[in-house]
Amino acid sequence: MSDIASLTISDMRAGLDSKQFSCSELVKASLDKADSSSGLNCFNLISAENALQEAVQIDALLAQGKTAPLLGIPVGIKDVICTKGVRTTASSKILENFIPPYDATVVRKLKTAGTVSIGKLNMDEFAMGSSNENSAFGPVKNPWNPEYVPGGSSGGSAAAVAAGICPITLGTDTGGSIRQPASFCGIVGLKPTYGRVSRYGVIAYASSLDQVGGFAHNVKDCALVTQAICGQDPNDATSANREVPDFTKVLGQSIKGLRVGLPKEYFVSAVDGEIDAALKKAISVLEGLGAIPVEISLPHTDAAVAVYYILAPAEASSNLARYDGIRYGHRAKGNYDLKTLYAKSRSEGFGREVQRRIMVGAYVLSTGYYDAYYLKAQKVRSLIAKDFQEAFAHKCDVIAAPTAPNAPFKIGAKISDPLQMYLNDIFTIPVNLAGLPGMSVPCGFTSSGLPIGLQLIGKPWDEETLFKTASAYESATDWHTKRPTTAR
Ligand code: GLN
């Protein structure tokens, strides 16, 4: 049994159901792979003992002939999502010893579906970053070339799938943190519509933007993990009362006549030439499948990064106020007055990027600046959302664009220049600001062998069209079958 951990869910399902291998063997293979790939630094914590115990229970179910799409499938969970009794750090020193007393709803749902979590995945601290270099526990390396970043903030989640450690993982996407690392690691990742998935038990970064989603080797596996986590939750008032369709039903359907919007603001000279070329090829593949490309305009695109880097830090400064060393989090050693204790605990506990955002956030919310920054940014956010509404109302059914303007970059290349780092999110951020579903699927490689992603953006609640389009594209290409051979 060679490398069963790197199989797709369909192949794992077939192997488990036909007793070719047991869940215990599969989980063991997954843990072994995590171990042999430890140089990638994907995991903050590996829960080997728990996972092997759960596997034994699942083997008992399988022996009774039970089956379900995700029964016995190994998964990994981004370390910003609470897991009962299992340390959850958000890759921050301030939460280094936090053990949640309950499971996030998405974790509960994955357990109910029969998955086995093998551990908590490394990420940028509090999900702030685009390269996974902002983790207090060291950077994650890209399985395609360990000198390069895997993207962020869900870098560990993307790298674990790409490296063949487990077939699906959970991440979160506030400004691109599922789609950009999916693109950088050559896998599929989907951020659902805001409100599709419960945020209960997800450590908050920017609550009006955060959304949980899944990573997978291919579109079908991504549909399966998405299916398992969606749905209204009484514990999250922002989760919506919408029916969750069977996403697998649309896979393989024709996209003949589908109007694919190409935003002219996303096909500009700032986009790396190799990415632009891969995107144009991808669009001609869609056209070959009967889709109709139409040029559209999203005129407020150039304001999106500025708007996001006002609103997200503002929300973060409020959400992170609770980590004061008294109510939550690391407490500085020594005897201090209250104010000094707060300051010392927070300075020791938070990394540089998180501190930067807390300061920016507090600034844009402060008296005298609130109207000029925060309020204005909210207004421009509405304009950005309106751009998409107009395009979907009059011109297209789905939008295709690059996921990121550049390919994966070398570890260290952008870390000292926040603006360069922030510009990575230029094509993913507008989707969060508008609350739309967005997906990245592999669509090629650079000449140096690094993955490129095609982003698909849908109408609110229309994940089905994303899955349908992505599945049609995938059936006409073989990018999703490529696996990295280095960094094992
Ligand atoms: N890279 C973006 C940021 O740094 C997005 C992060 C995210 O989606 N969590 O905020």
Boltz pocket constraint, residues with backbone or C-beta under 6 A from the ligand:
constraints:
  - pocket:
      binder: B
      contacts: [[A, 126], [A, 127], [A, 128], [A, 129], [A, 130], [A, 152], [A, 153], [A, 172], [A, 173], [A, 174], [A, 175], [A, 176], [A, 177], [A, 178], [A, 205], [A, 312], [A, 421], [A, 425]]
      max_distance: 6.0
